[in-house]
Every structure is written in C-alpha cells, then in structure tokens.
Amino acid sequence: MKTAVVHDWLMTYAGAERVLEQILQLYPDADLFSLLDFIPENERRFLQNKKVRTSFLQGIPFARKKYRSFLPLMPWAIERFNFSGYDLVISSSHAVAKGAVTGRGQTHICYCHTPARYVWDMSGQYLEAAGLDRGVKGAIAKSIGAYIKRWDIRTSDRVNHFIANSGYIAERIKRAYGRDSEVIYPPVDTDTFELNTAKEDFYITASRMVPYKKVDLIVEAFAGMPEKKLVVLGDGPGLWDVKSISLRNVELLGHQPLEVLKDYMQRAKAFVFAAEEDFGIAPVEAQACGTPVIAYGGGGARETVVENKTGIFFKEQTVESLAEAVRRFEDMEGRFKPAQVRTNAERFGTERFRREFRGFVEKHL
C-alpha cells in the first residue's frame, strides 16, 4: 500500500508536529508532503529523516518569516501536489492540508486539528493583530478570508473520513463541514514529563506568543498580583506586547529547550492556561508532572482537566476572572494530589494514540 502524508507547513516542533511524528512512525515508508519546510537540521529527527516534498511557496523570498502572508496562495499550492499514485493519503490539517486532491480508488483520512482558525471563529483576532481589521486593506483581507472559507467548505468533500483531535473539534467539524468525525486525542509524551511531588511557590505558563493563546492576559493578571510569581516560557510575534506589561514578579524566559520546560513544569505549583485551545498538549504535560492546571473553561481543556481534582477553570478570558481563579486555587491547593493529577494525564499517552489511529485506518481501508 503506497501512502502519502501531507502536513500544512513545517516551521517548528509543536502540537501538530507531535501528531505528525507518530503518524510517520506508524507509516515509515510513507512519502511526506508539506507546503513549506524550514525545520532546522538539528531538529529534524521527528521527521524520521525523510525528504519533504514542498510546494512552490518554499522558493518565495522571505517565506520563512512571512509564510502566513501566503495564506491566499495556499489552497492553490496544496492542489498542485500530485497524489494520484497513492492508495492512502493521510492529511494532518489545521489550515489547508485537508484540501489535498484525491480520486476514486484512494482513501483520504484527515486528522483535523481544527477547521482553519484564520477564516472561522478566530478570523477577527488574526486580522486585528495584523492591523487588517479596517480600511481598504481590511476590506481586501476580509474578501480573501471569505474566498478561503468557501474553498474550505467545498473541499471538505475530498476527505473520506475525518478524525477530530477532541470532542470540541468534532463539534466544529460538524458545524463547518456538516461531517461526522471520530475523536482520537493527540499523543502526549507522558513518559518524558515525569511526576514530581515537590512543588515550589511560583506559577508557570508556556506557549507560542500568538493572539489566541492570551499570554498577555495571564501576564496582566499576575501584574495585578505582585505577591505571586509567574514564569513565562515561549516566544513569537506577541512577545513584545507581553514585555510591555511584565513587572518584577513576572519572569520572561523566551524559548527554552525541553529539559528547561520540563524542570519548570515539575516544580511549579500550577500551570496557567488562558487559550480556548483545540486540545491543548501543554496542560496535559503539566499534569503528567503532577502539576495542577488553572485553565479557561472552554475548548479542549474541558476534556483534559478534571475540575477540583486536577485543576480548576475560570469562566471568562478576562484579568478579573483569572485572578479570581488563582485566589480560589490557593484556597484549595492542598486538595490537589500530584499522583492523582498525573494519573489523569496518562489517559493521553503516545501508545494509546498509535493503537487508536492504526485501528481507525485499518477499519476504513
């Protein structure tokens, strides 16, 4: 059986790439396609040393830094890949990969991280962050977004079977495409994030600095609680916004290697998470360390955090709601048992993902 795996773009090793890593381990002979590939040579191990077949976007000047600006070209780029010689096409999609063109006699299975945020429920946030929410440029950007949204709906018929990365995303797939899907949670390396029962007096958050992650909200909330320490790991386009509001009790460490991230997660009293995330791997990694989570009560966090046992939720993405949740957490901090918190995280391990994904593919071939 000849297999192709297609991914949106390869820029960093984040949640979608961890799923891709496991798929490639399940199908080691598969050919790998991606619109763009800028993974550094020293970080390519997760790609199984495969040669990545890229699109014409790879050769455009400044593609590494400006790739999001190429979104209008991405539907065309994904459709120019030739998958006609493959029996099985697996797309790992959070943008356009699910638009891969297949035909009769082929099976296209899409692992959908989310219907493209850029044109669905978070389009306003991205336009505002890019300064494209008003004027002539705003009108053009909205027109392009409407075109991509129509393309996104139309090309959903190219997928034979959808896998959703959470129940939350399964509902979004149903609303966006009118399609049913099966939930297979992403793989979390719970073996790497070992249990630590000794907690210290600080909070942690770790994330890419993009608008929907709401890292600025977390920092602003802790700026109003100067007696509580917050450690922030991660970088991205929103880093300067975070720096502008951070104070003495907020430590910004930027991007850090895995060992540093793990060390802070293991020692923190709680992990703070303010995004309405599709699934959210970081909160599960924190729980694997025995560290409870203070999370916004929306999105995938509702499926990975057990309220009052492995963490607590706040109802609104506001400074006031988060600050109130931190105070509530401290009132009940002794209730959270690190071993119990870790047990919850073990539901999302890598072996479970491989077993469920392989079973799904075999069932539908």
matplotlib code that plots the C-alpha trace (Angstrom):
import matplotlib.pyplot as plt

x = [0.0, 1.5, 1.0, 1.4, 1.3, 0.5, 1.1, 0.3, 3.7, 6.8, 8.2, 8.6, 8.0, 4.7, 1.4, 0.6, 4.1, 4.0, 0.9, 2.8, 5.8, 3.6, 1.9, 5.3, 6.4, 3.2, 3.8, 7.6, 7.5, 5.1, 6.1, 5.9, 4.4, 4.3, 3.7, 6.8, 9.7, 12.0, 12.8, 16.5, 18.8, 19.4, 15.7, 14.6, 14.7, 10.9, 10.6, 12.3, 15.0, 12.5, 12.9, 10.0, 8.3, 7.4, 5.3, 6.3, 5.8, 9.1, 11.1, 9.4, 11.7, 11.1, 8.9, 10.4, 9.2, 6.2, 4.6, 1.3, 1.0, 0.9, -2.4, -4.3, -2.0, -2.1, -5.3, -3.8, -0.4, -2.0, -4.0, -0.8, 0.6, 0.1, -1.3, -2.6, -0.2, -1.1, -3.6, -3.8, -3.5, -3.3, -3.6, -2.6, -4.6, -5.2, -5.3, -5.4, -3.8, -7.3, -7.8, -5.4, -6.8, -7.6, -9.7, -11.6, -9.8, -7.9, -8.7, -8.1, -8.1, -7.8, -6.6, -8.2, -6.5, -9.1, -11.0, -8.8, -8.9, -7.9, -11.2, -13.6, -14.2, -10.9, -10.6, -11.3, -8.5, -5.9, -7.0, -6.8, -3.4, -2.1, -3.7, -6.0, -9.3, -10.2, -9.8, -9.1, -6.5, -9.1, -11.8, -9.3, -8.3, -11.9, -12.6, -9.7, -10.9, -14.4, -12.9, -10.8, -13.7, -15.8, -12.9, -12.5, -16.2, -16.2, -13.0, -14.2, -15.8, -12.3, -11.9, -13.3, -13.0, -12.3, -10.6, -11.0, -8.4, -11.1, -14.8, -14.7, -13.2, -15.6, -18.4, -16.6, -16.1, -19.8, -20.7, -18.2, -18.4, -21.6, -19.4, -19.1, -15.8, -14.2, -12.2, -8.6, -6.8, -3.3, -0.3, 1.3, 4.7, 3.8, 7.0, 9.2, 7.2, 7.8, 6.0, 7.5, 5.7, 7.8, 6.2, 7.6, 6.0, 5.6, 3.2, 4.1, 2.7, 4.4, 3.1, 3.7, 3.1, 0.1, -3.1, -5.5, -3.1, -3.8, -0.4, -0.7, -3.9, -2.1, 0.8, -1.5, -3.4, -0.2, 1.0, -2.0, -0.9, 2.6, 3.0, 2.7, 5.5, 4.8, 7.4, 6.6, 8.3, 7.9, 8.3, 6.6, 5.1, 3.3, 6.4, 6.9, 3.3, 4.0, 7.2, 5.5, 3.3, 5.5, 6.7, 9.2, 7.1, 6.9, 9.9, 10.1, 12.4, 11.6, 12.0, 13.7, 14.8, 12.7, 14.7, 14.2, 10.5, 10.1, 12.1, 9.8, 6.7, 7.7, 8.5, 5.6, 2.6, 0.2, 0.2, -1.9, -3.7, -5.9, -6.5, -9.6, -7.5, -8.5, -7.0, -4.0, -1.0, 0.8, -1.8, -1.6, 2.2, 1.9, -0.5, 1.9, 4.4, 1.8, 1.2, -2.5, -3.9, -5.7, -7.4, -10.0, -13.1, -13.6, -12.2, -10.2, -9.3, -12.7, -11.8, -8.3, -8.6, -10.9, -12.3, -11.4, -9.3, -6.5, -7.2, -9.9, -11.5, -12.2, -15.3, -14.2, -11.0, -10.5, -8.0, -10.6, -11.8, -8.3, -7.2, -10.2, -9.4, -5.8, -7.2, -9.6, -6.8, -4.8, -7.7, -8.0, -4.4, -4.0, -6.8, -4.7, -2.6, 0.3, 0.0, -3.7, -3.0, -0.5, -2.9, -5.3, -2.6, -1.7, -5.0, -3.4, -0.1, 1.6, 0.9, -2.8, -2.7, -0.9, -3.3, -6.4, -5.0, -3.9, -7.2, -9.1, -7.1, -7.4, -11.2, -11.7, -9.4]
y = [0.0, 3.3, 6.0, 9.8, 12.0, 15.7, 18.5, 22.2, 23.6, 22.7, 25.7, 24.3, 21.3, 22.0, 20.1, 19.3, 18.1, 15.7, 14.1, 14.0, 12.4, 9.5, 9.1, 8.8, 6.2, 4.2, 4.5, 4.6, 4.1, 7.0, 10.0, 13.3, 16.5, 20.0, 23.4, 24.7, 23.2, 25.3, 22.9, 23.3, 20.4, 19.7, 19.4, 17.1, 13.8, 13.7, 13.7, 10.3, 11.8, 11.9, 14.2, 16.6, 17.4, 21.1, 23.5, 26.5, 28.6, 27.3, 29.3, 32.7, 35.3, 35.8, 32.7, 31.6, 34.8, 35.8, 32.5, 33.5, 36.2, 33.5, 32.1, 33.3, 31.1, 28.0, 26.5, 26.6, 25.3, 22.3, 21.4, 21.3, 18.3, 15.1, 12.2, 10.1, 7.3, 6.7, 4.2, 6.1, 9.8, 11.0, 14.7, 16.4, 19.6, 22.8, 25.0, 23.7, 20.2, 18.5, 20.1, 17.5, 16.3, 12.6, 10.4, 7.2, 4.2, 6.3, 6.7, 10.2, 10.3, 13.7, 14.1, 17.6, 19.7, 22.3, 23.9, 26.8, 29.4, 32.1, 32.0, 30.6, 31.6, 33.5, 35.4, 38.7, 38.2, 37.5, 40.5, 42.8, 41.5, 42.0, 45.5, 44.4, 44.9, 48.3, 50.4, 49.3, 46.6, 45.3, 45.0, 43.1, 40.8, 40.0, 39.3, 36.9, 35.3, 34.8, 33.1, 30.7, 29.9, 28.9, 26.8, 25.2, 24.1, 22.9, 20.8, 19.0, 16.5, 15.4, 13.7, 10.2, 10.1, 12.7, 12.3, 15.1, 15.8, 16.4, 16.4, 20.2, 20.0, 17.2, 19.7, 22.4, 20.0, 19.2, 22.9, 23.9, 20.9, 19.0, 15.9, 13.4, 12.5, 10.2, 11.6, 10.4, 12.6, 13.8, 11.9, 13.3, 12.1, 11.5, 9.3, 12.3, 14.6, 12.6, 13.1, 15.5, 15.8, 18.7, 22.0, 25.5, 28.9, 30.0, 29.6, 28.8, 29.3, 28.1, 29.0, 30.5, 34.2, 34.4, 36.3, 33.4, 32.0, 35.0, 35.1, 38.9, 38.3, 36.0, 38.4, 41.3, 39.3, 38.5, 42.1, 42.9, 40.2, 41.3, 38.9, 35.9, 34.9, 33.9, 32.3, 32.6, 30.4, 30.8, 33.4, 34.6, 37.8, 38.8, 38.7, 42.5, 43.0, 40.7, 42.5, 45.9, 44.8, 42.5, 43.5, 42.3, 39.3, 38.1, 36.3, 36.0, 33.2, 33.1, 29.9, 27.2, 23.6, 20.7, 20.0, 23.5, 23.5, 20.2, 21.3, 24.4, 22.4, 19.8, 22.4, 24.9, 25.0, 25.3, 25.7, 28.6, 28.3, 31.0, 29.9, 28.4, 25.6, 22.8, 20.2, 21.7, 19.5, 21.7, 21.3, 17.6, 17.7, 19.8, 17.2, 14.4, 16.3, 16.2, 19.9, 21.1, 23.4, 26.7, 26.9, 28.8, 26.7, 26.4, 24.2, 21.1, 21.9, 20.7, 17.2, 17.1, 18.8, 17.3, 20.2, 20.3, 17.1, 18.0, 21.7, 24.5, 26.6, 30.3, 31.3, 34.3, 35.3, 38.4, 39.5, 39.6, 36.1, 34.6, 36.5, 35.2, 31.6, 31.9, 33.0, 30.1, 27.7, 28.8, 28.4, 24.7, 24.0, 21.1, 19.2, 18.5, 15.3, 15.2, 11.4, 11.7, 14.6, 12.5, 9.5, 11.7, 12.7, 9.1, 8.7, 10.7, 8.7, 8.0, 4.3, 4.9, 7.3, 4.8, 2.0, 4.1, 5.7, 2.4, 0.8, 3.7, 3.4, -0.4, -0.1, 2.3, 0.9]
z = [0.0, -1.1, 1.5, 1.4, 4.5, 3.9, 6.5, 6.3, 7.0, 9.0, 11.0, 14.5, 16.6, 18.2, 18.9, 15.3, 14.6, 17.5, 15.9, 12.6, 14.3, 15.5, 12.1, 10.4, 12.9, 12.1, 8.4, 8.0, 4.2, 3.6, 1.4, 3.2, 1.7, 3.2, 1.7, 3.4, 5.4, 7.5, 10.3, 11.2, 10.5, 14.2, 15.0, 12.1, 14.0, 14.4, 10.6, 10.5, 8.3, 5.4, 2.4, 2.5, -0.8, -0.7, -2.8, -4.9, -1.8, -0.5, -3.1, -2.4, -0.8, 2.9, 3.1, 6.4, 8.2, 6.1, 5.4, 7.0, 4.4, 1.7, 3.0, -0.1, -2.2, 0.0, -1.5, -4.9, -3.6, -1.9, -5.0, -7.1, -5.2, -7.2, -5.1, -7.9, -7.3, -3.7, -2.1, 1.2, 1.8, 5.4, 6.0, 9.2, 8.9, 10.8, 7.6, 4.1, 4.1, 4.1, 0.6, -1.0, -4.3, -4.3, -6.6, -6.9, -5.5, -3.0, 0.7, 2.3, 6.1, 7.7, 11.2, 11.8, 14.5, 13.8, 10.9, 9.8, 12.6, 10.2, 8.4, 11.0, 14.6, 15.3, 12.0, 13.7, 16.2, 13.5, 11.4, 14.4, 15.3, 11.8, 11.6, 8.8, 10.6, 9.0, 5.9, 2.3, 3.5, 5.9, 3.1, 0.9, 3.8, 4.6, 0.9, 0.8, 4.0, 2.6, -0.5, 1.5, 3.7, 0.7, -0.6, 2.8, 2.9, -0.7, -0.3, 2.8, 0.4, -0.6, 2.8, 3.1, 6.9, 9.5, 12.8, 15.3, 18.0, 20.6, 21.1, 20.9, 17.4, 16.4, 17.0, 15.0, 12.1, 12.2, 12.1, 9.5, 7.1, 8.1, 8.6, 11.4, 12.8, 15.4, 18.3, 18.8, 21.3, 20.3, 21.7, 24.8, 25.9, 29.5, 29.9, 29.4, 31.7, 35.0, 38.2, 40.8, 44.1, 45.5, 44.3, 44.7, 45.2, 41.6, 38.6, 35.0, 31.6, 28.3, 24.9, 21.5, 21.7, 19.3, 19.9, 20.8, 23.4, 25.6, 27.2, 27.6, 29.7, 32.0, 32.5, 33.1, 35.7, 37.6, 37.3, 39.5, 42.0, 42.8, 45.7, 43.3, 40.9, 37.3, 34.9, 31.2, 28.6, 24.8, 22.1, 19.0, 17.4, 20.6, 22.8, 22.8, 23.9, 26.9, 27.7, 27.8, 30.7, 32.7, 36.1, 38.7, 39.7, 36.1, 34.6, 30.8, 29.7, 26.0, 24.1, 26.1, 25.4, 26.5, 29.6, 30.9, 30.2, 32.0, 35.0, 35.5, 34.9, 37.5, 40.2, 39.6, 42.0, 39.0, 35.2, 33.9, 30.5, 29.1, 25.5, 24.0, 22.6, 20.2, 22.6, 24.5, 24.9, 27.4, 30.2, 29.9, 30.1, 33.2, 34.7, 33.8, 36.1, 38.9, 38.4, 38.5, 35.9, 36.1, 32.7, 30.8, 30.8, 27.1, 24.3, 24.8, 28.3, 29.4, 28.2, 29.8, 33.1, 35.9, 37.8, 41.5, 41.1, 38.6, 38.2, 38.2, 35.4, 35.1, 33.2, 31.2, 29.3, 31.5, 34.0, 36.8, 36.1, 36.0, 39.2, 41.0, 39.9, 41.2, 44.6, 44.5, 43.7, 46.6, 49.0, 47.9, 46.9, 49.3, 47.6, 44.5, 44.9, 42.4, 41.8, 41.1, 38.7, 36.8, 36.6, 34.7, 32.2, 31.4, 29.5, 26.7, 26.1, 22.8, 22.7, 23.1, 20.1, 17.9, 18.8, 18.1, 14.9, 13.4, 14.3, 12.6, 9.4, 9.2, 9.8, 6.9, 4.3]

ax = plt.figure().add_subplot(projection="3d")
ax.plot(x, y, z, "-o")
ax.set_aspect("equal")
plt.show()
